[in-house]
Amino acid sequence: MSEQQPNPYASDGQGDEYKWGPSNPSYGYPQPYPQPPAYQPTIAGAGIPAQMPPGPPMGYPAAGLSLGDITIAGDQIITPSGTMPLRGAIWNATDFSRTEEKIPAHAIVLAVIFFLFCLLGLFFLLMKERRTTGYIQITVNSSGRHHSTMIPAVDPGTYMWVMSQINQARALSI
C-alpha cells in the first residue's frame, strides 16, 4: 500500500479557519450599529441615568420627509438611483389622475322598478358613483441628476396632499 498523505484542508490550529461570508461588511450585508457612548448621561445633580430620546441609532440621519421612493434625510435626497444634495433641488408634481362619475347599474334597475310602481323611481337616477384613477408624478432635479416617481391617486384630494408635501420639500431645499 501507499503512504497516507496529510489532509491539506484540515486546520492546523493556527487560527486560519475559514469563516463564511466576506471578511469586511459590504453592500448587501448587514452593517453593525455604531457603538453607544462610553459615558452614561445623568440628570444634573441627581445621579439618575437619563433616558435617551427615541429615534434612529446614532450616526444615521432621521428621515424627514418621504414621497414614494424619494426620501429626505438630513441634507440629502435619497433615491433608489443614489443620493442628491437637498440644497437647490427643484421639485415638480404633475397630476395624471382623473375622477369619473357615473350612475351605477343597480340605481338604473331600481329606477325602472319603482317608476312602474310608485312614480318616485326617478330619484334613484340621482345616485352617483365617483371613482378616481391614475397617478401623480413627482420629479426632483439636483446637481445635474434627475429622479421621478409615481404615487397612485386614491381620491380627488391626493393631488392636494402631494402638493403640500412638495411645498415642504421646496422649503427645505432653499
C-alpha positions in Angstrom: 0.0 0.0 0.0 0.9 3.6 -0.2 1.7 6.1 2.5 -1.2 8.3 3.6 -0.9 11.9 2.7 -2.0 14.7 5.2 -5.3 16.4 4.6 -4.5 19.8 3.0 -7.9 21.2 4.2 -7.5 20.3 7.8 -7.0 23.1 10.3 -3.6 23.1 11.9 -4.7 25.1 14.9 -3.0 28.3 13.8 -6.3 30.3 13.7 -6.6 30.3 9.9 -10.1 28.6 9.9 -12.4 29.6 7.1 -15.3 31.9 8.1 -18.4 32.1 6.0 -19.1 35.5 4.3 -17.0 38.4 3.4 -14.2 39.5 5.7 -15.5 43.1 5.9 -19.1 44.1 5.8 -20.1 45.2 2.3 -23.1 46.2 0.3 -25.9 43.7 0.8 -24.7 42.5 4.2 -26.0 43.9 7.5 -23.8 46.7 8.9 -23.1 46.8 12.6 -24.7 49.6 14.6 -22.3 52.3 15.9 -21.1 51.8 19.5 -23.1 53.6 22.2 -21.4 56.4 24.0 -18.8 55.5 26.6 -20.4 57.6 29.3 -23.9 57.4 30.7 -25.7 60.8 30.7 -27.3 61.6 34.0 -29.9 64.1 35.2 -27.9 67.0 36.7 -27.3 66.7 40.4 -29.4 63.5 40.9 -27.1 60.9 39.5 -30.1 59.2 37.9 -29.4 57.9 34.4 -31.2 59.9 31.7 -33.3 58.2 29.2 -32.2 58.6 25.6 -35.0 60.0 23.3 -36.4 57.5 20.9 -35.1 57.8 17.4 -32.8 56.2 14.9 -29.5 54.8 16.0 -26.7 57.3 16.5 -24.8 58.1 13.3 -27.8 57.6 11.0 -29.8 60.6 9.8 -33.5 60.7 10.5 -35.9 60.6 7.6 -37.6 64.0 7.4 -40.0 63.5 4.5 -40.9 60.7 2.2 -42.7 60.9 -1.2 -42.9 57.5 -2.9 -39.4 56.2 -3.2 -37.9 59.7 -2.6 -36.7 60.4 1.0 -35.3 63.5 2.5 -32.8 62.7 5.3 -30.7 65.5 6.8 -29.3 67.5 3.9 -29.6 64.7 1.3 -32.3 63.4 -1.0 -32.2 59.6 -1.1 -33.5 57.8 -4.2 -33.1 54.3 -5.5 -30.6 55.6 -8.0 -28.4 57.3 -5.4 -28.3 60.4 -3.2 -28.5 64.1 -4.3 -27.9 67.2 -2.3 -31.0 68.8 -0.9 -29.9 72.4 -1.3 -31.0 73.9 -4.6 -33.2 70.9 -5.6 -36.1 71.6 -8.0 -39.4 69.8 -7.2 -42.3 69.3 -9.6 -45.6 67.5 -9.5 -47.8 66.6 -12.4 -51.4 65.3 -12.0 -52.1 62.3 -14.3 -55.3 61.3 -12.4 -58.9 61.6 -13.3 -62.2 61.3 -11.5 -65.1 59.6 -13.3 -68.7 60.0 -12.2 -71.4 57.6 -13.4 -74.8 56.2 -12.4 -74.4 52.6 -11.1 -76.3 49.8 -12.7 -78.3 49.0 -9.5 -79.6 52.6 -9.5 -81.0 52.2 -13.0 -82.7 48.9 -12.1 -84.3 50.4 -9.0 -85.4 53.5 -11.0 -87.2 51.3 -13.5 -88.8 49.1 -10.9 -90.0 51.9 -8.7 -91.1 54.1 -11.6 -93.6 51.4 -12.6 -94.9 51.1 -9.0 -94.5 54.4 -7.2 -93.6 57.1 -9.8 -90.8 58.0 -7.5 -88.2 55.8 -9.1 -86.6 58.7 -11.0 -84.9 59.8 -7.7 -82.7 56.7 -7.9 -81.1 58.3 -11.0 -79.6 60.9 -8.8 -77.3 58.3 -7.3 -73.7 58.9 -8.5 -70.6 56.8 -8.1 -67.2 58.6 -8.2 -64.0 56.8 -8.9 -60.5 58.3 -9.1 -57.8 56.5 -11.1 -54.3 57.4 -12.3 -51.1 58.7 -10.8 -49.3 61.8 -9.6 -45.8 62.1 -10.9 -43.2 63.7 -8.7 -39.8 64.7 -10.1 -36.7 66.1 -8.4 -33.7 67.7 -10.1 -30.5 68.4 -8.1 -26.8 68.8 -9.1 -27.4 67.6 -12.7 -29.3 64.4 -11.6 -33.0 63.6 -12.1 -35.4 61.2 -10.4 -39.1 60.6 -10.9 -41.7 58.6 -9.0 -45.4 58.0 -9.4 -47.9 58.0 -6.5 -51.3 56.4 -7.1 -54.3 58.7 -6.8 -56.9 57.2 -4.4 -59.3 60.1 -4.2 -59.6 63.7 -5.6 -57.7 65.1 -2.6 -54.5 63.1 -3.3 -53.0 65.8 -5.5 -53.6 68.4 -2.8 -51.8 66.2 -0.3 -48.9 65.6 -2.7 -48.6 69.4 -3.3 -48.4 70.1 0.4 -45.6 67.6 0.7 -43.8 69.1 -2.3 -44.1 72.6 -0.7 -42.5 71.2 2.4 -39.7 69.8 0.3 -39.3 73.1 -1.5 -39.0 74.9 1.8 -36.2 72.5 2.9 -34.4 72.9 -0.4 -33.8 76.6 0.0 
